[in-house]
Amino acid sequence: MEAAEAVDRLTYEIFSILEGKFLFGAGVGAPKSFHSGGVGGSRMTLGRGGENVCVLSIDGGARAADGVLAAAALVRLEAALQRRASSKAARLADYFDVAAGSGAGGVLAAMLFARGPCGRPMYSAEDALGFLLRRVRRGWSSRTGGLRRRPGAAFHKVFGELTLRDTLRPVLVPCYDLATRAPFLFSRAAAAESPAYDFRLRDACAATCAASPGAAVEVFSVDGATRIAAVGSGVALGNPTAAAITHVLNNQREFPAAAGINDLLVISIGAGEAGRKVSSLRSGRARAPEITRIAADGLCDMVDQAVAMAFGHNRTSNYVRIQGTGARRSHERTTVACGGEMTEESGVGGRRDAAAEERGGGDVPGEEAGQRDQRREAGAVRA
């Protein structure tokens, strides 16, 4: 019970920080219109009169459980935005200019910013949280073990044939390419320039969630010209905040207002620090997964430090880093349980289709692909 209260208190504190710095404490007025989809469409504004570029960055490991805490915090944030806008149709994509996510965080970013049939966000934060909770035990694929050459069935059901160009705002998803031995960043800007860099969202998510070289995912661009032998982004870019900032500052076409780093408002949500001790280090026989985890956590902290220093005196007003100590591993079951309670309270878990459940589906609330999206978007418009 104490652990459950601690995790619930942590998500509340996360929401309070986001609310204080980026909602009611930042001089935000009531939004005049929703983003209509596509680059250049009207959208809600966040920050000081909309003069800042708002960046959402989400850490995440290869497992669905690594994104549950961030998803729970984003559910609370989206609910606050809906109250602020006096509309249940308000979505996080209406308030952020760019989203970056690694691992499970990349799945969250892709789901929250994917464009639906009516030009509105396809999924809400509640939908994304519900999806992660259902994948905690199943994993990303319907099959376990072996080398996965194709993306898991779960991502196919969520995104269908949507590509990087089918997002409401720029989405950045990193991975590590074994073929070039270098990090690779899936981005809408690159996809807009050439079909050779336009990937399906399901492939980008499968790539960033590949757990290890033994579970590498081979993905191709939509035109088949580019091949990536991907390993999860935790190897090199577990914290994509710096990559997102660099992308904005070097992309004047999409972000003309970003003359410098102080023109950005950045929210960076961590996956939770490791709460367990590495006992095998005492005997000098640390396992490879433990060493990889230590290195990944260290890289995330280094990025956090570098970004904070880059903001200088404005780091307390323009940059917020949320990291739950011990929440990812030592309290993982409790975190998932709390997320499940939130889903039940909001009714997310009760919207699964019985027929889809019998077919082994039901990964996403609602109907199958097209029918599900059309009904959701119609409901959002009516709201």
N, C-alpha and C positions, 0 to 999 in steps of 0.2 A: 504494500500500500504506500509506504514512504517513497519507494522508487517511482511509483506511478505519479504521486504528487509532485515529485521533483521534475519529472519530464514535462508534466502539464504546466508547471510553473515556468520551466525553461521556454516552452513555446509561447506562453503569455508574455514573458519578458522580451522575446524576439519581436512579437507583434507590437509591444509598447514602444520599442526603439524605432521600428519602422514608422509607426504612427506619429511619434513625436518629431522625427526629423524630416519625414518625407510626405506627411499628409497635413495635419492641422498645424504643425509648427513651422511650416515652410511657406505660409502665405498663399495657400492654394485656394483658388476660387472654385465655385461650382462649375463643372464642365458644361460647355455649351452644346457639344455634339459628339457623337461616337465616331470612331475611325471607320470609314466606309470601305476599307480594304484597298490594298495596292499602295505603291509609293506615291506620296503627294496628296493622299486623301486627308480629309479633315479628321481630327482625332481629339480625344481629351488631352489636357495638358497636366503635367505634374511639375512641381518645383516652383521656383519664383517667377510666376507669370509665364511659364513655359520657355524661359530664356536658356535653360540648361538642358543638356542632353542627358537623359535618364538611362542608366545602365543597370541591368539585372544580371548578376553572375551567380551561378549555382554550382557548388562542388558536388562530387558524387563518386562513389566507387563503382565497381562492376555489378554489384548486387542491387536489387530493387530496394532492400532495406536501407541502403545507404542514402536514399533520397526521401525517406518517409518524414524525417524531422523537418526538412526544408519544405516539403509539400504541405505539411500541417501548418507551418507558419504562413505560407502563401495563401492557404484557405482563409485564414484569419484576416490577412491583408486585403484579399479580394472582397471579403464581406464588408470591411470598413469602407472600401472604395464604393461599393454598391450603396451603402447608407449615405455616403457623401454625395453621390450622384442621384440619390433617390430613384434608383432603377436597378432591378435585378439583372438587367442585361449588361451592366458594366463588367468589364474583364480587365485583367492585368495588362493585356496587350494594348489596351486603350491608353495606358499611362506610362509605358516604357518605350524608349526609342530603339533599344537593341537588347537582345538577351543572349547570354553565353552560358553553356552548361557542359560539364564533363560527366561521363558515366551516367548514373541515374539522373543527375542534374541535367544532362543533355536531353534525356527523354522528357523531363519536365518542361524544359524550354521549348522543345519541338511541339509538344502537345498544346501548351498554352498559347503559342504564336502561330499554329497552323491555321490557314484560312479555310473556312467552311464555304458551302455552296452560295450563301447569301452575302459573302464578303465580311462576315463576322468571325471571331475566334471559334474554332470547331469545338474546343473543350474548355470547361471551367476548371478552376483549381480543385474543386471537389471531385470532378471526374478524374483528374490526374492522380490525386491522392488515392482514390478508390482503385485505380488501375495498379498502382505500385503495391498496395496492400495485397491485392490478389496474386501478384507475381512474386511475393516474398518466398513462398514455399515452392512454387512451380518453377521459378527461374524464367528467363526471357524466352526460352524455346520450349516447345512441346516435347523435345527429345533431350536426353541427358547423356553426357559423356561423348568422347570422340571429338574429332576435328570438325568444327562447324564451318562449312564452306558457304552457307547461305544464311541470311538473316533469320531470326526466330519467327515462328508463326505469330507470336503476340504482336510484334511491331507491324506485321502485314495487316492485321485486323484493325489496328489503330490508325495507320496512315494510308493504307491502300497504295495508290500510285502517286501520291503527293511528292513533290520534289522541293529542293531548297528554295526555288523560285516561288513556291506556293505558300509563303509565309507573310503575315501581315507586316512584320518588321524584320530587320536583319537578325538572323539567328546564327550563332557561331557554335560549332560542335567540334572539339578536337579529338584526335586519336594519334596513335603512333604507327607509322608505316614501316613494316619490316623490310619492304622492298628497297626503300631509299634510306632506311635507318635514320629517320628524322621525323619529327612531329608533323602532322598534317591537319589543317584547319578547314573543315567544311564551312563555307560561308555563302550567303546569298549574293554578295557582291561579285565573287568569282564566278558563281553560277550564271549571273546576268551577263557577264562578259563572254562566256563561252560554254556551249553545251558539254564540253569536255570536263568541266568542273561542276556540272549540275548533277547532284546525286539525289536519289530518292531518300526521303526522310527516314524511312524504315531502315535503309542501309546505313545511314549516318549514325542512327541510334545503336544498331547492332555493332558497328565498328567501335564506338566509344565505350561500349559495355563489354567488349571482349575481355575476359578475365586474365588471360595469360597467353604467351606464345603458343602453348599447346591448344588453346581455344581460339586461335586467330580466325578472323573473318575476312573472306575475300569478297570485295565489293567492286562494282564497276559504275562508271558514270552512265547517264541515261543514253548516251550515244555509243557507249562501249569503248571509247578511246582511252580512258584513264582507269587503271587498275590499282586498287589499294589492298595490300595485305595487312589488315589492321589489327592492332592490339589496343586494349583499353587506354584511355587518356591518362589514367593514373600514373603510367610510366613516365610521362613527361609534362603533362598539363592538367594535373588534378585540380588546380585552382586556375580557372580561365580568366580571371579578372584582368591581369596584365594584357593578355591577348585581346580582350574586348576593348580596353582603353586604347591600345595601339591601333586597333582596327578603326575606331572612331576618329582618332586624330589624323589618320592617314587616308581618310575617305571623305574629302570635302564635298564630293558630289551629293552624298546622302546626308552629311552632317555639316552644312555650311556654317552653323553657329558655333561649332567647336573649334575655336581658335587656339585653345590651350587646355591643359588638364583641369584648370579651375572652372572651366565651363561645363564640367561633368558632375552629375550626381550619381554616385555608385553605391549600390547595395550588393554586398557579397555575402552569400549564405554558405557556410561550411557544412560538411557532412557529419561533423562531430569528431572530436579527437579520440584516439585510441584510449580506452579505459583500462585495458588489461595489461599486465606486465609480461614481458617476453622472458619467460622462465628459462627457455632453452639457452639464453645467452650466458647463464651462469656456468653451464657445462661447456661453453665454447662451441656448441653445435646448433646454431640458429638455423632454422629452416628457411628455404628460399622465399616462401610467401611472407614470413615475418620480416625478412630483410627488405623485401619490396614494399611492404606496408610502411616500415619506418622511413624508407627513402621518400615515398610518396607524401607522407605526412610532413616530412621536413621540407620538401619542395613547396607544399601549400603554404607553410608558415613563412618561408622565404619570400614568396610572392606577396603575401600580406604585408610583410615588413617593407618591401620595396615600394609597393603602391602607397602605403601610408607616408613614407618619406617623400615620395614624388608630390603628394598633395601639400606637403609642408604645413604652413599655419592653417590651411583650410581642411586638414584631414579630419577635424572633429565635426565639420559642418557639411562637407561634400563627400565623405567616405565613411561607410559603416560596414564593419566586418562582424558577422555573427558566427560564433563557433561554440558549440555545446561540448564541454569537457566530459568525456566518458559516455556521451549519449549514443554514439554509434555502435559500440560493441558491448560494454559492460551492462548497458541498459537497453540493448537492442530489442529484446522481447517486450519490454515495457513500452518502449517508443511505439512499436507496431501496435500494441494493444490500445494505447491512447489514440493513435490514428484511427483505429477501428471504431473506437467509441465516438469520435468526431464524425465518422462516416455514417454511423447509425443515427446519430442525432440529427444530421442534415438529410437523411433519407437516401444517401448515395447508394448504399448497398442494396436497397430494395428495388432498384430500377433495372435489374438484370433480366434479360429475356429468357423465359423458360425453354423455348425451343433451342436457343443458342446454347443453353446449358446442357441440353441433351446431346447436342452435336460436339460437345467438348469446348465450346466457345464461351461466350459471356464475359470476355475479357474487358469489354468496354460497356458502360451502362447504355442500355437502349437496344435499338434494332441493329440489323446488319447495315454495313457501310452507308450507302446512299440514303436509304429510308431513314436510318437513325439520324444522320446529319441534317436532312431536310426538316425532320420534325423538331430537332433541337433548335435549329436556327429560326424556325417559324415561331417557336415558343419565346426565343430571345427577342425577336422583333416585337411580338405582342406585349412583352413586358415593358 
